[in-house]
Amino acid sequence: MRFKPKPFTEPVGFRCLYCLDCCRGRHVYLTLKDVERIAKAGHDPQDFVTFSIEGDKIRFVLAIREWDLGCVFHDPETGKCRIHAVRPLICRIYPFMVSRKPLGVKSERPFHHKGETLWLYYDESCPGINAENPETTITPEEIAELGIEFEREFEKTDMDGFAELIERLEGEKDE
């Protein structure tokens, strides 16, 4: 199922129901901080980082399993993430979305956060949104903050930075 955007303007309850949709068949972009955090948790970047060329930019993407297009860190038996504590920033945002412009969805409106104008949405098809017995309540402010952080870190993520990170991680391993 693909993302069905619904305007996110009020806090919503959320509980992951391990439906597996968000961890399969999606392009999960990585920032250098994501790669570093996951590597420091004991995972070799060669095992989880792939590349995507988009225009004149190289983007870093979380690897997927070929047999089901699932994320390499997704446990298909339990539906749970094996690196949940250090998961990528974009995974911490989902099933929400932050945009710099409106998508043309009914009832959308701009959200102002720390001098930024954003449009916030959640995935209407995610069964964890407003699920019974929510584990947490997510606020628009939290998602706006994560979205701004992701945008800032994503723009700083490039091949030179990746090479420097890998070199630094190798050096730390040798110590």
C-alpha positions, 0 to 999 in steps of 0.5 A: 500500500502506498502513502495516502496523505491526510493532513496532520494538524492535531496530536494523534495516538499511535501504536505500531501494529507490525503490518510490515508495510512501512518496512517493505518496498520503500526507498529509505534515505540515510543521512551520514548520522544515520550510517554512523549511528547504525555502524556504531551499533555493530553493523557494517555499512557494506551490509546496509548501505546502497546508493541511488543516483538522483539527478546530479546527486548520489543518495544513500539508501537502506539496503533491502532483501531481494526476496521480499523487498524488505529492509535488511533490518526488518525481522519478517517473522516478528515484523519488528525492527532489529535496529529500532533504537538506532533506526534512521531518522526517516523511519522515526518520521514515518508514518508521517510526512513533512513537506515544504509545499502543499500536496493538494490534499483536502483540509491541508494547511500550513504549519509554522514551526520555529520560523519554518512553514511546513505541511504535515501529513500522516499515512491514512492507510497506516493501521497504527494511527489512532489505533486502540491502546496507543503506545504514544501520542505524536504531536505535529511539533515533534514531526516538524522537528524531525522533518527539519532535522532530516532535511538539514542532515540529508543536504549535508550527506554526500560521497565525500562525507561518506568516505570520511565517515567510513575512514573514521569508523575503520580507524576506530575499529583498529584502536 
